[in-house]
Amino acid sequence: MTQATKHFRKRDAILSYLRSTDVHPSADMVYAHLKPEIPDLSLGTVYRNLSMFRQQGTIASVGTVNGVERFDGNTMPHVHFICTDCSAVIDMPQLQVPENMTRSAECQLGGRVAGCSLTFTGQCRECIRNIKGGETA
């Protein structure tokens, strides 16, 4: 296997993992997931490829959660929920980004909106359940 083939194998594995998961992983999470199957993978390679994919629009950054950037292989406009307790990033496919919001923003700015992200924050179901389960009566 040539060096170029190895390079694309790593790149393809990173992109494939991002597109196959809905956990919205960080670079460290991608690295930890792929390292067992690609022993010569470096964290630097993961960071460089995530940056390249983000610049190309192949993936999206969900934003920084507890100081760590998280990524999404789904670049279609959709709504996220970020748990402030456990840092879970959850897709909310039942909610749609309102199209009229984009049009209103464009009218107000007098420009063109290239993208919009809508993110809710709070406590997820599991964290609320854990808090309620930990209470004493």
MARMARTI-698265 format. One line per 10 residues: number of its first residue (from 0); their letters; for each residue x, y, z of C-alpha. Coordinates in nm, 2 decimals. Example, Ala and Ser with C-alpha at 12.3 -4.5 7.8 and 13.67 -1.06 7.14 Angstrom:
<nodes>
0	AS	1.23:-0.45:0.78; 1.37:-0.11:0.71
</nodes>
This chain:
<nodes>
0	MTQATKHFRK	0.00:0.00:0.00; 0.14:0.34:-0.10; 0.17:0.64:0.13; -0.10:0.82:-0.07; -0.34:0.52:-0.04; -0.28:0.52:0.34; -0.35:0.89:0.36; -0.68:0.86:0.17; -0.77:0.55:0.38; -0.74:0.76:0.69
10	RDAILSYLRS	-0.93:1.05:0.54; -1.21:0.82:0.41; -1.23:0.65:0.75; -1.27:0.99:0.93; -1.54:1.11:0.70; -1.72:0.77:0.70; -1.73:0.77:1.08; -1.87:1.13:1.09; -2.14:1.04:0.85; -2.23:0.72:1.03
20	TDVHPSADMV	-2.28:0.85:1.38; -2.51:1.09:1.55; -2.30:1.16:1.86; -2.15:1.47:1.70; -1.79:1.37:1.80; -1.50:1.58:1.89; -1.16:1.53:1.72; -1.05:1.32:2.03; -1.36:1.10:2.00; -1.30:1.04:1.63
30	YAHLKPEIPD	-0.94:0.95:1.71; -1.03:0.71:1.99; -1.29:0.54:1.77; -1.06:0.49:1.47; -0.73:0.43:1.64; -0.79:0.06:1.70; -0.86:-0.01:1.33; -0.59:0.24:1.21; -0.29:0.20:1.45; -0.08:0.46:1.27
40	LSLGTVYRNL	-0.35:0.73:1.28; -0.24:1.05:1.46; -0.45:1.30:1.64; -0.29:1.57:1.41; -0.42:1.38:1.11; -0.77:1.38:1.25; -0.76:1.76:1.33; -0.62:1.84:0.98; -0.88:1.64:0.80; -1.17:1.78:1.02
50	SMFRQQGTIA	-1.05:2.13:0.94; -1.03:2.05:0.57; -1.38:1.89:0.56; -1.53:2.18:0.75; -1.37:2.43:0.51; -1.50:2.23:0.21; -1.85:2.21:0.37; -1.83:1.83:0.38; -1.90:1.84:0.75; -2.03:2.10:0.99
60	SVGTVNGVER	-1.91:2.23:1.33; -2.19:2.21:1.59; -1.99:2.45:1.80; -1.79:2.43:2.11; -1.93:2.22:2.40; -1.75:2.25:2.73; -1.45:2.39:2.55; -1.43:2.12:2.28; -1.54:2.16:1.92; -1.79:1.90:1.81
70	FDGNTMPHVH	-1.87:1.80:1.45; -2.16:1.67:1.24; -2.15:1.47:0.92; -2.50:1.58:0.84; -2.47:1.92:0.67; -2.84:1.96:0.59; -3.00:2.24:0.81; -3.13:2.08:1.12; -3.19:2.16:1.49; -2.96:2.05:1.78
80	FICTDCSAVI	-3.00:2.02:2.15; -2.69:2.04:2.37; -2.72:1.91:2.73; -2.55:2.15:2.97; -2.49:1.87:3.22; -2.35:1.57:3.01; -2.25:1.76:2.69; -2.46:1.53:2.47; -2.54:1.68:2.13; -2.87:1.55:2.01
90	DMPQLQVPEN	-3.04:1.59:1.67; -3.40:1.71:1.68; -3.54:1.60:1.34; -3.90:1.67:1.44; -3.82:2.04:1.44; -3.73:2.23:1.13; -3.53:2.55:1.09; -3.80:2.81:0.99; -3.74:2.92:0.63; -3.91:3.26:0.71
100	MTRSAECQLG	-3.63:3.32:0.97; -3.37:3.31:0.70; -3.57:3.54:0.47; -3.63:3.79:0.76; -3.26:3.79:0.83; -3.18:3.86:0.47; -3.43:4.14:0.45; -3.30:4.30:0.77; -2.93:4.27:0.67; -2.98:4.35:0.30
110	GRVAGCSLTF	-2.76:4.05:0.23; -2.77:3.68:0.17; -2.77:3.42:0.45; -2.55:3.12:0.37; -2.65:2.91:0.66; -2.84:2.90:0.98; -2.81:2.68:1.29; -3.06:2.65:1.56; -2.95:2.50:1.89; -3.14:2.46:2.21
120	TGQCRECIRN	-2.95:2.41:2.54; -3.07:2.27:2.87; -3.08:1.93:3.05; -3.14:1.61:2.85; -3.39:1.35:2.95; -3.12:1.12:3.09; -2.97:1.39:3.31; -3.32:1.49:3.44; -3.39:1.12:3.51; -3.06:1.08:3.70
130	IKGGETA	-3.13:1.39:3.91; -3.48:1.27:3.99; -3.35:0.92:4.06; -3.09:1.06:4.30; -3.34:1.26:4.51; -3.45:1.12:4.84; -3.81:1.13:4.94
</nodes>
